[in-house]
Amino acid sequence: MQYLTMNDGNKIPQLGYGVFQMSSADVEKHLSEAIAAGYTHIDTANAYYNEVAVGKAIKASGAKREDLFVTSKLFPQDYPYQKCKAAIDATLERLDMDYLDLLLFHQPYGEYVDGWRAMEEAVREGKVRSIGLSNFNERKIRQILDVATIRPAVIQVEINPRWNQHSLKAAFADEHFVWEGWYPLGHGDKELLAMPVFKELGEKYGKTAAQIILRWHMQEGNVVFPKTLNPQHMADNADIFDFKLTDDEMAAINWIPQKPYYTVPDEAPAWVWGPNDYSQQA
Ligand SMILES: NC(=O)c1ccc[n+]([C@@H]2O[C@H](COP(=O)([O-])OP(=O)(O)OC[C@H]3O[C@@H](n4cnc5c(N)ncnc54)[C@H](OP(=O)(O)O)[C@@H]3O)[C@@H](O)[C@H]2O)c1
């Protein structure tokens, strides 16, 4: 496994397993398979409603807590300072853990500036090792930087060959953020996977299109946690460390016209403020 070092000195595995849109039953089955296959980095969120199952799969795996890297994320209803403190404790309780490796604000709405203080306190209290932001744009990241006494270590945004985030990354080159990419395989977009550049490079290296894309992520310096329920894909996605794309091949992938799959609105869409009783998990 390759690790990156974050701006707070902690290390993060560059490849992991994401559990977005997975039921608790799916998590218990497939996350257990992923841990058995050697995945050590798990990305979940309060809003995935499967943290209890993540905790159970981890316990059942027999893996040592210190050998795993576990991320969760809070939703905007829980950003106000007092609520944020309670939400962090509730997250640990659902996961049945003493600490999180990484905690993110999931969406850039509501009282995130106020809540950041609670995130910093959680680090000082040992409840969380690293903190960061997800889906925040440049202006909103700077609002956090203006108040931070502990700077975000990680920014998680959509990243894939169709949306490489080079300009957002360049805007924060001095911060040494670790960039995590969601939709690393375009959410499984068949048109992306069928692009000739990935087919040609796959033939050259004896790899699938998905493996070429994941290798591109590694060389771009991104952290990714592709989601899969397919054991072959799970094995393939981890088998990307025995070859290297050339600079020209990286450039060819970076020529792909840029367009995000999802544009994060500046104002909160209505669904953000929907029900969020995370104690209700099947
Ligand atoms: N912060 C945020 O707002 C946010 C948003 C979205 C996602 N995320 C995180 O990012 C993770 C990944 O995103 P995602 O799950 O939406 O998208 P993704 O990982 O880009 O794509 C998942 C899809 O790709 C397919 N796939 C996986 N490996 C494959 C392979 N080797 N070959 C062909 N197809 C493959 C899977 O199908 P099979 O099951 O058939 O393999 C699945 O349909 C999530 O699980 C979550 O942890 C965060």
The ligand as a MOL file (V3000), in Angstrom:
LIG
                    3D

  0  0  0     0  0            999 V3000
M  V30 BEGIN CTAB
M  V30 COUNTS 48 52 0 0 0
M  V30 BEGIN ATOM
M  V30 1 N -18.1000 13.3320 -0.3710 0
M  V30 2 C -19.0450 13.0770 -1.2450 0
M  V30 3 O -19.9560 13.9070 -1.4630 0
M  V30 4 C -19.0350 11.7860 -1.9980 0
M  V30 5 C -19.8750 11.6080 -3.1090 0
M  V30 6 C -19.8420 10.3880 -3.7790 0
M  V30 7 C -18.9810 9.3930 -3.3670 0
M  V30 8 N -18.1780 9.5690 -2.2720 0 CHG=1
M  V30 9 C -17.2430 8.4970 -1.8180 0
M  V30 10 O -16.5290 8.0170 -2.9450 0
M  V30 11 C -16.7010 6.6040 -3.0550 0
M  V30 12 C -16.6340 6.1810 -4.5010 0
M  V30 13 O -17.6370 6.8460 -5.2700 0
M  V30 14 P -18.7940 6.0790 -6.0240 0
M  V30 15 O -19.0020 4.7900 -5.3220 0
M  V30 16 O -19.9740 6.9300 -6.1240 0 CHG=-1
M  V30 17 O -18.2270 5.9420 -7.4840 0
M  V30 18 P -17.0490 5.0860 -8.1760 0
M  V30 19 O -16.2080 4.4100 -7.1520 0
M  V30 20 O -16.4240 6.0220 -9.1550 0
M  V30 21 O -17.8520 4.0400 -9.0220 0
M  V30 22 C -18.4950 2.9410 -8.4490 0
M  V30 23 C -19.0390 2.1120 -9.6030 0
M  V30 24 O -17.9460 1.6530 -10.4030 0
M  V30 25 C -18.0500 0.2620 -10.6100 0
M  V30 26 N -16.6950 -0.3000 -10.5430 0
M  V30 27 C -15.8700 -0.3690 -9.4630 0
M  V30 28 N -14.7210 -0.9540 -9.7740 0
M  V30 29 C -14.8040 -1.2900 -11.0840 0
M  V30 30 C -13.9170 -1.9220 -11.9840 0
M  V30 31 N -12.7170 -2.3590 -11.5960 0
M  V30 32 N -14.3230 -2.0950 -13.2650 0
M  V30 33 C -15.5330 -1.6670 -13.6750 0
M  V30 34 N -16.4210 -1.0490 -12.8680 0
M  V30 35 C -16.0590 -0.8670 -11.5740 0
M  V30 36 C -18.9290 -0.2760 -9.5050 0
M  V30 37 O -19.7190 -1.3520 -9.9820 0
M  V30 38 P -19.4540 -2.8910 -9.4900 0
M  V30 39 O -20.0550 -3.0080 -8.1280 0
M  V30 40 O -20.1450 -3.6780 -10.5270 0
M  V30 41 O -17.9690 -3.0850 -9.4880 0
M  V30 42 C -19.8270 0.9210 -9.1620 0
M  V30 43 O -20.9970 0.9000 -9.9370 0
M  V30 44 C -18.0460 6.3620 -2.3830 0
M  V30 45 O -18.2810 5.0100 -2.0470 0
M  V30 46 C -17.9420 7.2780 -1.2050 0
M  V30 47 O -17.1450 6.6920 -0.1950 0
M  V30 48 C -18.1950 10.7550 -1.5870 0
M  V30 END ATOM
M  V30 BEGIN BOND
M  V30 1 1 1 2
M  V30 2 2 2 3
M  V30 3 1 2 4
M  V30 4 1 4 5
M  V30 5 2 4 48
M  V30 6 2 5 6
M  V30 7 1 6 7
M  V30 8 2 7 8
M  V30 9 1 8 9
M  V30 10 1 8 48
M  V30 11 1 9 10
M  V30 12 1 9 46
M  V30 13 1 10 11
M  V30 14 1 11 12
M  V30 15 1 11 44
M  V30 16 1 12 13
M  V30 17 1 13 14
M  V30 18 2 14 15
M  V30 19 1 14 16
M  V30 20 1 14 17
M  V30 21 1 17 18
M  V30 22 2 18 19
M  V30 23 1 18 20
M  V30 24 1 18 21
M  V30 25 1 21 22
M  V30 26 1 22 23
M  V30 27 1 23 24
M  V30 28 1 23 42
M  V30 29 1 24 25
M  V30 30 1 25 26
M  V30 31 1 25 36
M  V30 32 1 26 27
M  V30 33 1 26 35
M  V30 34 2 27 28
M  V30 35 1 28 29
M  V30 36 1 29 30
M  V30 37 2 29 35
M  V30 38 1 30 31
M  V30 39 2 30 32
M  V30 40 1 32 33
M  V30 41 2 33 34
M  V30 42 1 34 35
M  V30 43 1 36 37
M  V30 44 1 36 42
M  V30 45 1 37 38
M  V30 46 2 38 39
M  V30 47 1 38 40
M  V30 48 1 38 41
M  V30 49 1 42 43
M  V30 50 1 44 45
M  V30 51 1 44 46
M  V30 52 1 46 47
M  V30 END BOND
M  V30 END CTAB
M  END
